[in-house]
Amino acid sequence: MLMTPLRPHSTLFVVSALLLAGVAFSQDKPDRPPWAQKRKSTASGDPTSKPGSTSTSTTSPSSAPDGEPGKTVQPTPGAPKDESQDAASQRGRIRVNVNLVNVLVSVLDEKNRPAPDLPREAFQLFEEGVEQKIDRFEPETSQPLDLAIMIDSSMSAHKEITFEQEAAAHFIRQVLRAGDRLAVFSFDENVTQVASFSDNVAELQSAVRRIPPGAGTSIYDAVLLGSRALGRRGDDRRRVIILVTDAGETTSRADFDAARKEAVLSNALLYTIVIRPVKNESGRNTAGEHALETMTDTTGGAMFYPDTPQELGAIFDRIDRELRTQYLLAYYPTPRGPANTYRSIVVTVTPANYQVRHRRSYLTGPQ
């Protein structure tokens, strides 16, 4: 069969049309910064995306959970990813703002109450000592939440577990808003997901209340695996771990550095509630508490040491109020740090009598 060659003027027409289309795509609202550009839907390339979705992630809030409820998950630091699964997850994902660094900031007054309604001009942001231009500012950010509640079910912590369960159940009902998702984990010598990420309050409360007693305490494994589960969620969502434990680390397979690195990579806020069976420091091992203080401070979360289990309800209420009054700051690092290095972040607020919490560092990606 003979092929009819394209005439020169036909070829010129096709090339011109393609060039014009490319220009039109690349200049979509050129007067707006990259983070404000309208994202393209990935529904055609991702079977889990909903039509018209603007999410940049292949995981929608209502997608299948990261692991099956009741399934024990083990940490595998450094384990290779499933290449076919990774390739499938990358298809249909549009990567934007790869250099944009998001920083959630909690601002408290002298009475530890959230300080709302501060203007952009009140904030100064520094990376490695160099002041950065704040390209995005959201007071009381509306970004939805992904929360992982992790309950220590070890024998040493099980004495007060009824109070923990009821306080967590109350928190679940109180904290979940439209678009939020929450999962429940228990940890002893293993880490077990007892409820998938969802907004079904009744199922989540039931899962918290049926956590069985265990033996050892794997705190580092819990932080590492909770961070990984959150890291697989949507990119445009806040990630929070609520850890309730006696801080008596005994059986983790992962170590402190691996757990902290995973928390930093996932950009998860860690809120730690330490239920101390023994109040006197000389009568308990405080190494786990100090490790958790370091990890919690690194992520920008908070530590709580209730004197009685009955205080748990008030602590959960405080966490809820803080999550609803956070500021979201974002910037493009100038200069950009070398690949795979930790970069320090400092946020200050004027006037200086406010208490400011935020993540202290992030890990740069490949160049």
N, C-alpha and C positions, 0 to 999 in steps of 0.2 A: 504494500500500500504506500503511495507516494505522499510525502508530507509537504504541505505548501509553506514555504518560508515566510516569516513575518516581514512585512514591508518596513522600511526604515522609519516612516512616520508613525506606524503602529507601535513599534518598539519604544519610540520616544514618548508616546502617549502613556504607555504602561509604566515606564520608569518615572515619569513626572507625577503620575497619580500616587505611586508608592511613596515618593519623597514627600509629597504634600501631606499624606496620611501620617507619616512619621513625625513631621513638624507639628501637626495638630495634636498628636498624642503627647509629645514631649513638652508642649507649652500649655498644658491644661492648667489654667489659672496661674500664669507665671508670676503674678504679683503677690501670691500667697506663699508663706514658708512651706517647706516640704511636709511638716507634720500636719498642716491644715489642708493639704491636697486631698481631694476625694479619692478614697481607695476603690480599686476595682474589685468586683465580686469574683470569688474563686469557685463559685458553685459548679461551673462546668468542669473544672479539673479536680474537684474534691467531692466524693460522694457523700461526705458528712456535712457539707455546707448547705445552708438553706438558700433558696433563691432570693437574690437581693441582699444577701448578707454582706457587710462591709468588714468583717473580721479578717485580719491578716494571718490567722492561724487556721490549720486544718482541723482543729478541735473545736467544736461548737459547745456551748454550755450544756446542752442536753445530750451530748454524744455518749458513747459507751464509756464505762469507768476505766480507770487505770488499774486493772487487776480486778479479780472477782471478790465479792464480799465473802468473808470467811476464809479467804486464801492467805496462807502465810507467805510473806515476801521476804527475801533475804538480800542483804546488800552485796553487790558484786562490783566493788570499786575497780575501775579500769577495764571492765569487761567490754568486749567489742559489741557494737550495736548490730542488730539484724539488718543487713544491707538492703534486702528487698523491702523491708518495712520502712527503713529510713528513706529509700528512694521514693516509695509511694507517698510518704508524708511530705516530701519536698515538692512533688508534682502538684500544681494548683496553688502553691503558696507564693504570694507576691511579697517579696521582702522590701520593706521601705524603712527609712530612718535607721539604717544599720548602725550609724554612729550616735544616734540620739540616746542619751542617758537619762533615765527617769529616776527621780528621787522623791519618795514620799516623806513628808515632814510633819511631825507632830509637835505642836507648840502649846505649852502649858504655862499657866500663870503661877504665882507664888503659892497658891493653894492647890496645885496640881489639877486645875480645871482647864479644859481645852480653851484656847484663845482663838475665837473665830474672827472673820472679817478683817484680817490684816491685808493691806494692799501689797502688790508686787514690789513696790519700792522699799518695803520693810525688810526684804530678804536680800542677803548677799551669799553667793555660792562660789566656792573655790575648789579647784582640783589641783592637787600637788602644790598648793600655795598660790596658784594663779587664778585670779578672779575670772569667772565665766559669765557670758551673756545668757540670761534666762530666756530661752526661746518659747517656753510654754509655761503657763501659770494657771492653775485651777484651785481656787479656794473651795474647800469642802468638795473635793473631787467626787464626781459621779461615777467613776470607774467601778464596775461591779466587782464583788469579792469572790475569791475562791479560798475557802478555809479548810484546813485539816485539823480536826480536834484529835489529839493523841493522848490517851489515858494510860497511865502507868498501872498495870494490873498485877505487878509483882507481889509476892507475899508480904514484903516489908511495907508496901504502900496500901495493901488491901484493907487494912483496918478501917480506913476512912473512905473507902470507895463509894459507899452509899451517898455520902455528902457530895462527893465529886460527881457522881452520876446525875444526881438531881440538879446540881448547880449547872452542869453542862447541858442538861435537857432544857432548863429554863433559858440559858444563853442561846441555844439553837432557835427556840421560838422567837426570841427577841431580836437576834441579829440578822436573820435572813430577810432580805428585801427582794423586790423584783429583779431578776437577772443574777442574783447571787447563787452560789452552789457550795455545798459543804459535804465533806466526807468524814467518817469516823474510823479511827485506828485504835487498837490496843497494842501495848507492847509489854512483854516480860523478857524471856530469853529470845523470843521471836517478835516480829512486828506483823500484826494481822489487820487487814482491812476488813472491818465488820459492816461498813456501809459505804456504797459508792457515792461519788459526787452527785448531789441532787438537791432539790429544794422541797422535798417531801418531809415536812416537819415531823409527822407522826412516825414515819419509818426511821428517821434519824434518831429521834428520841428513844424509840424502842431499841435500836442498836446500841446506844450508850448504856441503857439499863441492863442489857443482857451480856455485858463484858464479863467473862469468867476469870477467876483467879489464876495466876501463873507462878513462876518461880523467880528466875533472875531478872535483871533490869538492863535493857539494852538501849540506853539513851542516845548514844551516837548513831546507832542503826536507825532509831526512830527519826532523828533530825535528818539524816541522809536520805532515807526513803520517803519521808514526808516532803522534802524539798524536791526530790525527783518527780513525785506524783504531781506536785503543783507546777513544776517546770514544763510538764507536758500539756498544760492547760493553755488557754488563749493568751496571746501576747498583750492584749489591751485590757488586762484584768489585774487587780491587786491580789497578791498571794500572801496568805497569813497562816502561820502554824500556831496553834494554841496547845502548849505542852503542859500537862499536869503530872507531876512526878515527885518522888521523895529525893531525887537527885543522887541516888545511890548506885552509880554506874558499876555494873559487875560483868556483863556477858556480851558486850558488843563485839561484832566482828570488824566493824569499821573503827577507825581511831578518830581522835579529836580533829586533826587537820582535815581529814577527808570529809567529815560531817560539816565543818565550817565552810570549806570550799564549796560544797554542794549547795549550802544555804545562800552563799554569795552569788553563785551562778544562777540560781533560780530567782534571785531578787525577792526572797520571801522575808516577811517580817516575822520574827520569833517572839511570842509572848510566853513567858515561862512562869508557871505557878508552882512553887516548891512547898509541898506539904511535909513539914519536918516532924518525924515521929519523936525525935529527941531535940529539945530546944537548946540544950547546952552544947556548944561547939566541941568541947572536949569529949563528949560522949558520942560523936558521930563523925563519919568521914565527909569532910567538906570539899574534897577535891572535885567531886562532881558538880557541886554548887558553883565553884570558881570557874570551871570550864563552861558551864551554862551561862554565867554572867558575861564571859568574854564573847561567846557566840551571840547572845541576845543583844549586847551592845553593838557588835559588828553589824547586825542586820537593821538596827534602828528600832527594835522592839522594847519590851520592858520586863523587868523581873518583879515578882510579887512573893512575899513571905507571910502568908496569913498565920496569925497566932492560933486560930481555931478554924476548923472546917466550915463553921457557920459563916465565916467571912467570904467564902468563895462567891456567893451571889453578888456581893458588892463589887468584888474584883472583876467578875464577868461584865457587870454593868459599866464599870469604868472602861474596860477594853472596848465595849460596844460604842460608848460615847466618843472615844478617841478615834475609832475607825470611821466615824461619821463626820469628823471635823478635821480630817487630814488635808494638807496642802500637797498638790502635785506640782513639782518643778521639773523641768526638762531642759537639757542643753546639749549643744554639739561641742565636744571637748576641743579646746584650742590651747596648746597644740595637742594632737592626738598621741596617746602613749603607744609604746611599742606593743606588738602583738603578745598576747598571753602573759600580761603583767597586771599586778594589782595596782590600782590607782586610788589614792586617798581622796575623800570628799569631806568638805567642811561647809556647813550652812550656818550662818549667823542671822539673828533677827534684831532689829532696832525697835524699841529700846532693849537694852541688854538684860533686863531683869526677867525675861522669859526663859523657860527651860525648853531647849530644842533637841529633838531626837530624830535621827535619820540614819540610813545606812552609811557606814564609814568608808566603804570601799566598793569597787566593782572590778571585775576581771575583764580585760580587753579581749576582743575576739581576734581572729586572723585578719591580717591586712588585705 
